[in-house]
Amino acid sequence: MRTLHSFGPEDTWALGAAIGRAAFPGTVVALQGELGAGKTVLAKGIGAGLAVTTRVQSPSFILVQAHLGGRLPFWHVDLYRVGDVSELEQLGLDELVEGDGVTVIEWAERLSEAMPPDHLQVHLEGEGNERAITIRGTGPRHRPLEEVDVC
């Protein structure tokens, strides 16, 4: 586990970009934090690190956005409006997280039982522009992502 400090959206985005550059096929990133904590900013950075060519934005009303023009397929999922695991089955979340792309899941804490055992957990918390961002790889494949080099 590693905790980093962000002093503005640029820092949060840069961390995301570093994660995106280090991501591998099958990467699953579970973003956790309150409304406004920076989850979407981090997801935008991950998209940039993957060199996606489409605009990454909050998928709140779509639930899943596909970005297929980058180094790896990028699936951006928002669980804010999902009530239970059965809705995830309808979305095909298990197929996304077992695929060959990168799946970033906002509000992952809402359905933690649906997360694969090996994923990267990112918790954002703080006030104003300052954030403490805790990164934890929950299994051997994702543990190296804890040490991404933020340049």
CYANA upper distance limits for C-alpha pairs under 8 A (distance plus 0.5 A):
  1 MET  CA    134 THR  CA      7.46
  1 MET  CA    135 ILE  CA      6.21
  1 MET  CA    136 ARG  CA      4.99
  1 MET  CA    137 GLY  CA      7.57
  1 MET  CA    146 GLU  CA      7.04
  2 ARG  CA    134 THR  CA      6.14
  2 ARG  CA    135 ILE  CA      5.78
  2 ARG  CA    136 ARG  CA      7.06
  2 ARG  CA    146 GLU  CA      6.72
  2 ARG  CA    147 GLU  CA      8.05
  3 THR  CA    132 ALA  CA      7.01
  3 THR  CA    133 ILE  CA      5.93
  3 THR  CA    134 THR  CA      4.70
  3 THR  CA    135 ILE  CA      6.71
  4 LEU  CA    132 ALA  CA      6.35
  4 LEU  CA    133 ILE  CA      5.65
  4 LEU  CA    134 THR  CA      6.86
  5 HIS  CA    130 GLU  CA      7.64
  5 HIS  CA    131 ARG  CA      6.15
  5 HIS  CA    132 ALA  CA      5.22
  5 HIS  CA    133 ILE  CA      6.55
  6 SER  CA     11 ASP  CA      5.64
  6 SER  CA     12 THR  CA      6.29
  6 SER  CA    129 ASN  CA      8.04
  6 SER  CA    130 GLU  CA      6.03
  6 SER  CA    131 ARG  CA      5.43
  6 SER  CA    132 ALA  CA      6.90
  6 SER  CA    133 ILE  CA      7.73
  7 PHE  CA     11 ASP  CA      6.78
  7 PHE  CA    129 ASN  CA      6.00
  7 PHE  CA    130 GLU  CA      4.98
  7 PHE  CA    131 ARG  CA      7.00
  8 GLY  CA     12 THR  CA      7.17
  8 GLY  CA    129 ASN  CA      5.13
  8 GLY  CA    130 GLU  CA      6.57
  8 GLY  CA    131 ARG  CA      8.22
  9 PRO  CA     13 TRP  CA      6.49
  9 PRO  CA     38 GLY  CA      7.78
  9 PRO  CA     41 VAL  CA      7.19
  9 PRO  CA    129 ASN  CA      7.57
 10 GLU  CA     14 ALA  CA      6.57
 11 ASP  CA     15 LEU  CA      6.81
 12 THR  CA     16 GLY  CA      6.89
 12 THR  CA     38 GLY  CA      7.57
 12 THR  CA     41 VAL  CA      7.04
 12 THR  CA     42 LEU  CA      6.04
 12 THR  CA     45 GLY  CA      8.13
 13 TRP  CA     17 ALA  CA      6.68
 13 TRP  CA     41 VAL  CA      6.07
 13 TRP  CA     42 LEU  CA      5.46
 13 TRP  CA     43 ALA  CA      8.19
 13 TRP  CA     44 LYS  CA      7.15
 13 TRP  CA     45 GLY  CA      4.86
 13 TRP  CA     46 ILE  CA      8.13
 14 ALA  CA     18 ALA  CA      6.73
 14 ALA  CA     42 LEU  CA      8.34
 14 ALA  CA     45 GLY  CA      6.59
 14 ALA  CA    150 VAL  CA      6.94
 14 ALA  CA    151 CYS  CA      7.77
 15 LEU  CA     19 ILE  CA      6.81
 15 LEU  CA     42 LEU  CA      7.44
 15 LEU  CA     45 GLY  CA      7.49
 15 LEU  CA     46 ILE  CA      8.46
 15 LEU  CA    148 VAL  CA      8.48
 15 LEU  CA    150 VAL  CA      6.15
 16 GLY  CA     20 GLY  CA      6.62
 16 GLY  CA     41 VAL  CA      8.33
 16 GLY  CA     42 LEU  CA      5.12
 16 GLY  CA     43 ALA  CA      6.72
 16 GLY  CA     44 LYS  CA      7.56
 16 GLY  CA     45 GLY  CA      4.62
 16 GLY  CA     46 ILE  CA      4.82
 16 GLY  CA     47 GLY  CA      8.32
 16 GLY  CA     49 GLY  CA      7.64
 17 ALA  CA     21 ARG  CA      6.67
 17 ALA  CA     42 LEU  CA      8.27
 17 ALA  CA     44 LYS  CA      8.36
 17 ALA  CA     45 GLY  CA      4.72
 17 ALA  CA     46 ILE  CA      5.05
 17 ALA  CA     47 GLY  CA      7.50
 17 ALA  CA     48 ALA  CA      6.16
 17 ALA  CA     49 GLY  CA      4.55
 17 ALA  CA     50 LEU  CA      8.03
 18 ALA  CA     22 ALA  CA      6.80
 18 ALA  CA     45 GLY  CA      8.28
 18 ALA  CA     46 ILE  CA      7.65
 18 ALA  CA     49 GLY  CA      6.69
 18 ALA  CA    148 VAL  CA      6.57
 18 ALA  CA    149 ASP  CA      6.89
 18 ALA  CA    150 VAL  CA      6.17
 18 ALA  CA    151 CYS  CA      8.18
 19 ILE  CA     23 ALA  CA      6.39
 19 ILE  CA     46 ILE  CA      6.45
 19 ILE  CA     49 GLY  CA      7.47
 19 ILE  CA    145 LEU  CA      7.22
 19 ILE  CA    148 VAL  CA      6.80
 20 GLY  CA     45 GLY  CA      7.67
 20 GLY  CA     46 ILE  CA      4.66
 20 GLY  CA     47 GLY  CA      6.88
 20 GLY  CA     48 ALA  CA      7.52
 20 GLY  CA     49 GLY  CA      4.57
 20 GLY  CA     50 LEU  CA      5.49
 21 ARG  CA     46 ILE  CA      8.06
 21 ARG  CA     49 GLY  CA      5.09
 21 ARG  CA     50 LEU  CA      6.32
 22 ALA  CA    145 LEU  CA      7.42
 22 ALA  CA    148 VAL  CA      7.52
 23 ALA  CA     27 THR  CA      6.47
 23 ALA  CA     50 LEU  CA      8.34
 23 ALA  CA    102 VAL  CA      7.57
 23 ALA  CA    145 LEU  CA      8.15
 24 PHE  CA     72 LEU  CA      8.40
 24 PHE  CA    101 GLY  CA      8.02
 24 PHE  CA    102 VAL  CA      7.69
 25 PRO  CA     72 LEU  CA      7.47
 25 PRO  CA     99 GLY  CA      7.87
 25 PRO  CA    100 ASP  CA      4.93
 25 PRO  CA    101 GLY  CA      5.35
 25 PRO  CA    102 VAL  CA      6.75
 26 GLY  CA     97 VAL  CA      6.86
 26 GLY  CA     98 GLU  CA      6.63
 26 GLY  CA     99 GLY  CA      6.18
 26 GLY  CA    100 ASP  CA      5.43
 26 GLY  CA    101 GLY  CA      5.85
 26 GLY  CA    102 VAL  CA      6.25
 26 GLY  CA    103 THR  CA      8.04
 27 THR  CA     97 VAL  CA      8.03
 27 THR  CA    101 GLY  CA      7.30
 27 THR  CA    102 VAL  CA      5.29
 27 THR  CA    103 THR  CA      6.78
 27 THR  CA    119 HIS  CA      7.36
 27 THR  CA    120 LEU  CA      8.22
 27 THR  CA    142 HIS  CA      7.74
 28 VAL  CA     97 VAL  CA      6.70
 28 VAL  CA    102 VAL  CA      6.42
 28 VAL  CA    103 THR  CA      5.29
 28 VAL  CA    104 VAL  CA      6.42
 28 VAL  CA    105 ILE  CA      8.14
 28 VAL  CA    119 HIS  CA      5.57
 28 VAL  CA    120 LEU  CA      6.61
 29 VAL  CA    102 VAL  CA      8.30
 29 VAL  CA    103 THR  CA      6.70
 29 VAL  CA    104 VAL  CA      5.18
 29 VAL  CA    105 ILE  CA      6.61
 29 VAL  CA    119 HIS  CA      6.55
 29 VAL  CA    120 LEU  CA      5.23
 29 VAL  CA    121 GLN  CA      6.46
 29 VAL  CA    122 VAL  CA      7.58
 30 ALA  CA    104 VAL  CA      6.63
 30 ALA  CA    105 ILE  CA      5.46
 30 ALA  CA    106 GLU  CA      6.94
 30 ALA  CA    107 TRP  CA      8.09
 30 ALA  CA    108 ALA  CA      5.76
 30 ALA  CA    109 GLU  CA      8.43
 30 ALA  CA    115 MET  CA      8.24
 30 ALA  CA    119 HIS  CA      7.59
 30 ALA  CA    120 LEU  CA      6.54
 30 ALA  CA    121 GLN  CA      5.31
 30 ALA  CA    122 VAL  CA      6.53
 31 LEU  CA     39 LYS  CA      6.65
 31 LEU  CA    104 VAL  CA      7.70
 31 LEU  CA    105 ILE  CA      6.29
 31 LEU  CA    106 GLU  CA      5.32
 31 LEU  CA    107 TRP  CA      6.49
 31 LEU  CA    108 ALA  CA      6.24
 31 LEU  CA    109 GLU  CA      8.35
 31 LEU  CA    121 GLN  CA      6.77
 31 LEU  CA    122 VAL  CA      5.46
 31 LEU  CA    123 HIS  CA      6.54
 31 LEU  CA    124 LEU  CA      8.20
 32 GLN  CA     39 LYS  CA      7.71
 32 GLN  CA    106 GLU  CA      7.00
 32 GLN  CA    107 TRP  CA      5.81
 32 GLN  CA    108 ALA  CA      6.31
 32 GLN  CA    109 GLU  CA      6.44
 32 GLN  CA    121 GLN  CA      8.10
 32 GLN  CA    122 VAL  CA      6.58
 32 GLN  CA    123 HIS  CA      5.14
 32 GLN  CA    124 LEU  CA      6.74
 33 GLY  CA     37 ALA  CA      6.20
 33 GLY  CA     38 GLY  CA      8.45
 33 GLY  CA     39 LYS  CA      7.67
 33 GLY  CA    107 TRP  CA      7.54
 33 GLY  CA    123 HIS  CA      6.18
 33 GLY  CA    124 LEU  CA      5.50
 33 GLY  CA    125 GLU  CA      6.47
 34 GLU  CA    124 LEU  CA      8.23
 34 GLU  CA    125 GLU  CA      7.59
 37 ALA  CA    124 LEU  CA      6.31
 37 ALA  CA    125 GLU  CA      6.38
 37 ALA  CA    126 GLY  CA      7.46
 37 ALA  CA    131 ARG  CA      8.11
 38 GLY  CA     42 LEU  CA      6.68
 38 GLY  CA    124 LEU  CA      7.41
 39 LYS  CA     43 ALA  CA      6.73
 39 LYS  CA    106 GLU  CA      6.94
 39 LYS  CA    124 LEU  CA      7.78
 40 THR  CA     44 LYS  CA      6.58
 40 THR  CA     57 GLN  CA      7.26
 40 THR  CA     58 SER  CA      6.40
 40 THR  CA    106 GLU  CA      8.05
 41 VAL  CA     45 GLY  CA      6.86
 42 LEU  CA     46 ILE  CA      6.81
 43 ALA  CA     47 GLY  CA      6.74
 43 ALA  CA     56 VAL  CA      7.95
 43 ALA  CA     76 HIS  CA      8.08
 43 ALA  CA    104 VAL  CA      7.35
 44 LYS  CA     48 ALA  CA      6.78
 44 LYS  CA     56 VAL  CA      5.94
 44 LYS  CA     57 GLN  CA      7.53
 45 GLY  CA     49 GLY  CA      6.65
 46 ILE  CA     50 LEU  CA      6.73
 47 GLY  CA     51 ALA  CA      6.70
 47 GLY  CA     52 VAL  CA      5.98
 47 GLY  CA     56 VAL  CA      7.28
 47 GLY  CA     74 PHE  CA      7.64
 48 ALA  CA     52 VAL  CA      6.49
 50 LEU  CA     70 GLY  CA      6.02
 50 LEU  CA     71 ARG  CA      5.83
 50 LEU  CA     72 LEU  CA      7.05
 50 LEU  CA     74 PHE  CA      8.34
 51 ALA  CA     69 GLY  CA      8.10
 51 ALA  CA     70 GLY  CA      5.19
 51 ALA  CA     71 ARG  CA      6.59
 52 VAL  CA     67 HIS  CA      6.83
 52 VAL  CA     68 LEU  CA      7.47
 52 VAL  CA     69 GLY  CA      5.66
 52 VAL  CA     70 GLY  CA      4.42
 52 VAL  CA     71 ARG  CA      7.66
 52 VAL  CA     74 PHE  CA      8.26
 53 THR  CA     67 HIS  CA      8.11
 53 THR  CA     69 GLY  CA      6.04
 53 THR  CA     70 GLY  CA      6.90
 54 THR  CA     67 HIS  CA      6.71
 54 THR  CA     69 GLY  CA      7.67
 56 VAL  CA     67 HIS  CA      8.39
 58 SER  CA     78 ASP  CA      7.99
 59 PRO  CA     63 LEU  CA      5.76
 59 PRO  CA     64 VAL  CA      6.61
 59 PRO  CA     65 GLN  CA      6.67
 59 PRO  CA     76 HIS  CA      7.51
 59 PRO  CA     77 VAL  CA      7.05
 59 PRO  CA     78 ASP  CA      6.27
 60 SER  CA     78 ASP  CA      6.13
 60 SER  CA     79 LEU  CA      8.27
 60 SER  CA     80 TYR  CA      7.34
 60 SER  CA     81 ARG  CA      7.72
 63 LEU  CA     77 VAL  CA      6.00
 63 LEU  CA     78 ASP  CA      5.51
 63 LEU  CA     79 LEU  CA      7.25
 63 LEU  CA     81 ARG  CA      8.36
 64 VAL  CA     75 TRP  CA      7.17
 64 VAL  CA     76 HIS  CA      6.07
 64 VAL  CA     77 VAL  CA      4.95
 64 VAL  CA     78 ASP  CA      7.05
 64 VAL  CA     91 LEU  CA      8.44
 65 GLN  CA     75 TRP  CA      6.33
 65 GLN  CA     76 HIS  CA      5.59
 65 GLN  CA     77 VAL  CA      7.02
 66 ALA  CA     73 PRO  CA      7.92
 66 ALA  CA     74 PHE  CA      6.50
 66 ALA  CA     75 TRP  CA      5.35
 66 ALA  CA     76 HIS  CA      6.99
 67 HIS  CA     73 PRO  CA      6.60
 67 HIS  CA     74 PHE  CA      5.50
 67 HIS  CA     75 TRP  CA      6.82
 67 HIS  CA     76 HIS  CA      8.40
 68 LEU  CA     72 LEU  CA      7.61
 68 LEU  CA     73 PRO  CA      5.19
 68 LEU  CA     74 PHE  CA      6.71
 69 GLY  CA     73 PRO  CA      7.63
 70 GLY  CA     74 PHE  CA      8.14
 72 LEU  CA    100 ASP  CA      8.12
 72 LEU  CA    101 GLY  CA      5.81
 72 LEU  CA    102 VAL  CA      7.22
 73 PRO  CA    100 ASP  CA      7.85
 73 PRO  CA    101 GLY  CA      4.96
 73 PRO  CA    102 VAL  CA      6.64
 74 PHE  CA    101 GLY  CA      6.24
 74 PHE  CA    102 VAL  CA      5.33
 74 PHE  CA    103 THR  CA      6.46
 74 PHE  CA    104 VAL  CA      8.16
 75 TRP  CA     96 LEU  CA      7.83
 75 TRP  CA    101 GLY  CA      7.80
 75 TRP  CA    102 VAL  CA      6.60
 75 TRP  CA    103 THR  CA      5.14
 75 TRP  CA    104 VAL  CA      6.70
 76 HIS  CA    103 THR  CA      6.53
 76 HIS  CA    104 VAL  CA      5.50
 76 HIS  CA    105 ILE  CA      6.66
 76 HIS  CA    106 GLU  CA      8.31
 77 VAL  CA    103 THR  CA      7.79
 77 VAL  CA    104 VAL  CA      6.54
 77 VAL  CA    105 ILE  CA      5.14
 77 VAL  CA    106 GLU  CA      6.57
 78 ASP  CA    105 ILE  CA      6.29
 78 ASP  CA    106 GLU  CA      5.23
 78 ASP  CA    107 TRP  CA      6.82
 79 LEU  CA    105 ILE  CA      7.61
 79 LEU  CA    106 GLU  CA      6.61
 79 LEU  CA    107 TRP  CA      5.82
 79 LEU  CA    108 ALA  CA      7.02
 79 LEU  CA    110 ARG  CA      7.39
 79 LEU  CA    111 LEU  CA      8.25
 80 TYR  CA    106 GLU  CA      7.95
 80 TYR  CA    107 TRP  CA      6.21
 80 TYR  CA    110 ARG  CA      7.85
 82 VAL  CA     87 GLU  CA      6.99
 82 VAL  CA     88 LEU  CA      8.02
 83 GLY  CA     87 GLU  CA      7.52
 84 ASP  CA     88 LEU  CA      7.68
 84 ASP  CA    111 LEU  CA      7.60
 85 VAL  CA     89 GLU  CA      7.06
 85 VAL  CA    111 LEU  CA      7.47
 85 VAL  CA    114 ALA  CA      7.26
 86 SER  CA     90 GLN  CA      7.12
 87 GLU  CA     91 LEU  CA      6.91
 88 LEU  CA     92 GLY  CA      6.69
 88 LEU  CA     93 LEU  CA      6.10
 88 LEU  CA     94 ASP  CA      8.30
 89 GLU  CA     93 LEU  CA      6.79
 89 GLU  CA     94 ASP  CA      7.57
 92 GLY  CA     96 LEU  CA      7.11
 93 LEU  CA     97 VAL  CA      6.77
 94 ASP  CA     98 GLU  CA      6.66
 95 GLU  CA     99 GLY  CA      6.53
 96 LEU  CA    101 GLY  CA      8.05
 96 LEU  CA    103 THR  CA      7.21
 97 VAL  CA    101 GLY  CA      8.37
 97 VAL  CA    102 VAL  CA      8.13
 97 VAL  CA    103 THR  CA      6.53
 97 VAL  CA    116 PRO  CA      7.97
108 ALA  CA    112 SER  CA      6.39
108 ALA  CA    115 MET  CA      8.10
111 LEU  CA    115 MET  CA      7.89
115 MET  CA    119 HIS  CA      8.04
117 PRO  CA    138 THR  CA      7.19
117 PRO  CA    139 GLY  CA      7.32
118 ASP  CA    137 GLY  CA      7.65
118 ASP  CA    138 THR  CA      5.59
118 ASP  CA    139 GLY  CA      4.78
118 ASP  CA    140 PRO  CA      7.56
118 ASP  CA    141 ARG  CA      7.27
118 ASP  CA    142 HIS  CA      7.00
119 HIS  CA    137 GLY  CA      6.39
119 HIS  CA    138 THR  CA      5.97
119 HIS  CA    139 GLY  CA      6.96
119 HIS  CA    141 ARG  CA      8.20
119 HIS  CA    142 HIS  CA      6.10
120 LEU  CA    135 ILE  CA      7.46
120 LEU  CA    136 ARG  CA      6.24
120 LEU  CA    137 GLY  CA      4.97
120 LEU  CA    138 THR  CA      6.69
120 LEU  CA    142 HIS  CA      6.10
120 LEU  CA    143 ARG  CA      7.80
120 LEU  CA    145 LEU  CA      7.79
120 LEU  CA    146 GLU  CA      8.31
121 GLN  CA    134 THR  CA      8.43
121 GLN  CA    135 ILE  CA      6.25
121 GLN  CA    136 ARG  CA      5.62
121 GLN  CA    137 GLY  CA      6.67
121 GLN  CA    138 THR  CA      7.57
122 VAL  CA    133 ILE  CA      7.21
122 VAL  CA    134 THR  CA      6.13
122 VAL  CA    135 ILE  CA      5.13
122 VAL  CA    136 ARG  CA      7.05
123 HIS  CA    133 ILE  CA      6.11
123 HIS  CA    134 THR  CA      5.65
123 HIS  CA    135 ILE  CA      7.14
124 LEU  CA    131 ARG  CA      6.89
124 LEU  CA    132 ALA  CA      6.44
124 LEU  CA    133 ILE  CA      5.10
124 LEU  CA    134 THR  CA      7.12
125 GLU  CA    131 ARG  CA      5.88
125 GLU  CA    132 ALA  CA      5.98
125 GLU  CA    133 ILE  CA      7.09
126 GLY  CA    130 GLU  CA      6.29
126 GLY  CA    131 ARG  CA      4.92
126 GLY  CA    132 ALA  CA      6.63
127 GLU  CA    131 ARG  CA      7.22
135 ILE  CA    146 GLU  CA      6.13
136 ARG  CA    143 ARG  CA      7.31
136 ARG  CA    146 GLU  CA      6.37
137 GLY  CA    141 ARG  CA      8.29
137 GLY  CA    142 HIS  CA      5.24
137 GLY  CA    143 ARG  CA      4.44
137 GLY  CA    144 PRO  CA      7.76
137 GLY  CA    145 LEU  CA      7.31
137 GLY  CA    146 GLU  CA      6.65
138 THR  CA    142 HIS  CA      7.19
138 THR  CA    143 ARG  CA      7.07
139 GLY  CA    143 ARG  CA      6.44
140 PRO  CA    144 PRO  CA      8.15
142 HIS  CA    146 GLU  CA      8.02
143 ARG  CA    147 GLU  CA      8.50
144 PRO  CA    148 VAL  CA      7.94
